[in-house]
Amino acid sequence: MEDIIYRFRLEGSPLTCEPYGCGHINHTFLVRTDTGRRYILQMLNGGVFPDPEGLMENVIAITRHIAKKCDDPRGSLRLNPTVEGGLYAEDEDGSIWRLYDYVEGSICLQAPETPEDFYQSAVAFGTFQRQLADFPAETLHETIPNFHNTPDRYRLFRRALAADVCGRAKDVGPEIGFVLAREEEAGALQRMRESGELPTRVTHNDTKLNNVMLDEKTRKPLCVIDLDTVMPGLAAYDFGDSIRFGAATAAEDEKDLDRMEMDLAAFETYTRGFLKACPDLTRRERETLSLGAKLMTLECGVRFLTDYLAGDVYFSIHRPEHNLDRARTQFKLVADMEKKWDAMNAVVARLSAETA
């Protein structure tokens, strides 16, 4: 690691390099130099991202595009160059490393502490959409192929169900039935994307609050981070995943399903911030925001159930049936959205009219 640090241009000499953050994919470190400067050093996880060079091309292009539209230098992540002038380095094992300037004067929350925090995350991701509306999304690499191709997620589910390598299918009949009963609707967004009914946009695809840097004094968004899953997609993907994570009333792996609902007030809070920050969504995009929330939640549940049937080979687990618990919470959340469907669409329609 010491060799890697010295391959980047630093202001001063490095004093410390310590593990940093709560991420589970890449290896992240905080570097401090004798001048007081701080940097974020990361090693990409090649097992998750099969094309790290393509991923870095995405990150470089996106950060440069956003930086041109920001008055505050903290408004975009900034890659620090290597001594050779590149923006990432490869070590002797073939791993890709990069160095970001630390976003000074910022905080990162793991969960909203107030409704205003959730609102500001909506503003952040809506702003991200607006800033990249004129970026040619088709030029981006697919860092995780078919990530939100829900019909393909169903294909993998059916394959795991047919193989049933652990003999678990017999014990999850209700969950299997829940998934199969919604298969036709599950492909709706993908069909609209393929037909051109919905425009392809630059999407973040991991729109959790902890991927937003907030100003430590004002608690307003500075920039969106963790750009490794930025790909071509639909606005409904980013909106929907935010609702799946942020408007849920229980943890993703909560065992007591009675605790899991979709908080309609939180849904309205996020919708207001997202539409205010990104007012140029098409009418059809706005009409499919609730569908995005439902289908991103359903897709996530399908992925958890698929992994459970396959023997827990993808998601890390910390107890038996952990993936099954996760799948059940997502399906309960979908079911609650279905109960509140008319109210959700009414919220979107009202707030769309206010921001039109």
N, C-alpha and C positions, 0 to 999 in steps of 0.2 A: 504493500500500500504506500509506503514511503516513496518508492520509485514512481508510482502513479502521481502522487501529489506534485512532485517536482516536474512532471511533464506539462503542467499547466502554468500559465502566467499568474503569479500571485503578487499582491501588494504586500511586501514583507516576506519574512520567513515563517513557515508553519511552526506553531508551538504545540498545538494539540489537534487530535483527530479522534472524535468519539462517536459511537453509534447515536443516531438521532431519529426521532419520530416513532410512529406506530405502524408504519407500512409493513405489509406482509409479502410483497412481491420483490421489489428491488432492495439492495443493501445500501443504506443511507447513512452518511456521516457528516458531522459538523466540524469544519476546519476553522481554527483560529490562528491568526498570524500575530507577529510581534508589533504590528502597526495598529492592531485592533480590528482589522478587517475580518469578516466572517464569510464563509462559503459553504455551500452544500455539495458534497461529493457523493456521487451515486454510481453503483455498478448495476447495469441492467441484468435482469433475470432472463438469460437466453432460453431457459426451459419454457417460459411463458410466452416470450416474444421471439418467434423463429426468424424474424428479419430485423435485427437490431439496427442495421444500416438504414433500412427503409424507415424505421421508426424515428431515427434521429433526423432524417431528411424532413419528416413531418414536423418534428419539434422545432427545428431551425426555421422552417418556412412560416409556421404559425406564430412563433414568438416575434419574428421580424415584422410580420404583418401587423400584429397587435401593437407593437412598440411604436410604429409610425402614427398611431392614433391616440397615443397617451401623452398627456402633459407631465404627469408624475412618472418618473423612471421606475417606480415600483408597480406600475400598471401592467407590466408584462414580465414574465420570467426572463432572465438574461444569462445566456451561456457565456462562460469565461473561456477564452481561447487557450489552446495548447501553445507551447513554445514554438511549434512549427507553424502555427496559424490556423490549425483545424479547430473544430468545436467538440470533438470527442477523441478519446484515445483508446487503443486496443492493447491489452496486456499480453503476456507471453502465453496465456491459456486461451486467448481469443475472446476474452470478456471485454465488453464495451463500458468505458467509464466516461462520465461527464462531470463538469463543475459549474454550478450555478452561483451567481451572486446571492448572498443571503438577503431576504426581504426584510430590511431593517424597519423597526417601529411597527411590527405586525404581530398578530396573534392568530392561532389556528385552533378552532374549537372542535372537539370530537362529537359534540351534540349541541343543539340549540339550548341556550340558557334562558332565553325569552322568545316570544313570538317574533320580536323584531330581528333576532338573529336568523331565524328561518326566512323571514322576508328578505333580509340582505343577501342570503345565499341565492334566493331567486333572482334578485337584481344582478348578482354576479354572473350567473349562468345565462340570464337573458341578455346581459351586456356582451358576454362572450359570443352569443349567437349574432348579435347586431354587428359587432366588430368584424366578424368573419363572413358576413352576408355577401360580400363582394370577392371572397376568396374562392378560387376554382376548386371546389371540393373533389372533383373527379381526379385531380392530380395527386391526391393523398394515397399513401400506401394503406392497405388493410392490415393493420398490425396483428389483429386476431381475426382470421377469416370467418365470415358468417356469424359474427358475434351476436348481432340482434336479428339474425335470420330465423324467426320463430318456427317456420315450417321445418327448417333443418334441425332445430332443437327437438322437434317432435320425431323426426326421422331417427335421431340418436336415441331418443326415449324408447321408441318401438324396438329398436335393435337390442337395447339393454333388456327390455321386457321379454323379448323372444329368447334371448340367451339365458336370462335368469340364473346367472352363474352362482349365486349364493342361495338360491331357493327362497328368496324373500317375497316374490310376487304374491304368493298365496296369502300373505298376512297384510297386504296393503290394497285390497280390492277397492275400498271406497276412494282411496287416493287415485288409483288408476282410473276408476270410473270418472272422477272429477276432471282429470286431464283430458280423457278421450271425449267427454261430452262437450268440450270447448275447442276442439281441434279446428273446426271450420272457422270460427271467429278468430282464433289465434293467428291465422295467416293474413288477416285483413290489412294490416299496415304494410306487410311485405308486398302484397298484391297492389296496393295503391302506390307504393314506391316504384315498382316495376312498370306500372302503367303510365307513370308520370303525373298521376293525380295529385301527388304530394311531391314538392321539390326536394331534391337531395341537397343537404346542407352539411357544413362542417359540424360534427357533434363530438362532445367530450366523452360520453359513454360511461362516466363514473361520477355522477353529479351529487356527491355527498358534501355536506357542510365542511368536512375536514379537508376538502380539496379547494377551499377558498381561504385566501389570506385576508384578514380584516385589519384595518387600522386600529392599533391598540388604544388610541384615544377616542376616535369617533365611532369605532366598530362598524364602519362602512367598508364595503369590499375594495380591496386594492387590486388583486389579480386572482385568476384561477390557476391552480397548479396541477401536477400529475397529468401531463399531457400525453402519456404513452398510449392511451386508448383513443386518441383523437383520430377519427376516420370519417369517411362519407357516411351520412345517415339521415335521420329524420328528426325534426324538432321534437316530435312526440317521444322519441327515445329519451332525450335528456330530461324533458319535463316529467315523463312517466317514472323514471328511476328516482328522481328527487322525491316524488310523492310516495313511492314504494318505501323509501327509506325514512323520509322525514315526517310524513304524516301518519305513520304507524304508531299505535299507542303501546306497543310492546316490542321487546327485542326480537331480532330475527330468529332466534332459537328458543323463544319462550315455550315452555311446555304447557302452561295453562292457556288454552286457546280462548277462554272467556275474556282474557285480557287484551286480545288482539282485535283492533278495529281500525278503520280509516277515519281519522279526525277531520271532520268536515270543515271546522274552523281553520285548521292548519292548511287544508287544501285550498281554502279561499285566500289565506295569507300568501301562500306561495304563488298562486295563480295571479294575484294582483301584482306582485313584484315582477314576475316573469314577463307578463304582458306589458307592464309599464316600461321595462327596460328594452323590450324587443317588440315594438308596436307594429312592425311591418310584416308580421306573419300573414300568410294568405288566409282567406276565410276558411278554406278547407283545413288548413293546418290547425286553426283554432278549434274547429269542430271536432278534431281528432285528439285533442289533448287528454280528455278523460279516457279515451280508448288507449292512449299511450300508457296512462297510469295502470289501467287494468292489465294490459297485455305484457308490460314489462314485469309486473308482479307475477303474472301467470308463468311467463317464460322462466323467471328465476326459480319458481317452485318446481317447474318441470326439470330444470337442471339439477336441483337438489335431489329430486326423486330418482332421476336417471342415475345419479352418482350412488345413491343408496342401493339401487338394484344392481349396479355394476361392482359393488363391493367397496365403496368409499375410496375411489382411486384418484379423485381430482381435488375435492375440497378437504382441507384439514378437519379432522374431527377430534373432540375431546371427551367423548363418551359414546357408548353404544347407541345407535339410532339417532345420532346427532343430526345427520342429514335428513332423516325422516322427520324429526322435529322441525327442522328448518322448512321443509316442504309443506308441512301442515300449517305453519304460521302464514306462509305465503298464500296458500289456498284459502285460509280463513279470511285473509285480507281481501282477496279477490271476491269472495262471497259477500263480504260487507260492502265492497264497492258496488256490487250488483244491487244490493238493497238500497244504496244511496245514489243510484245511477242518475235518476231524474234531477236530484238536487245538485249533483256534481256538474251536469251539463247546464243547469240553470245558472250556476255560479260562473262558468266559463262564458256563457252568452251575455250575462249582465256586465261582467268586467271587460269583455271584448267591446261592447258598445261604449263603455266609458273611455277606453283607450283608442278607439277608432279615429 
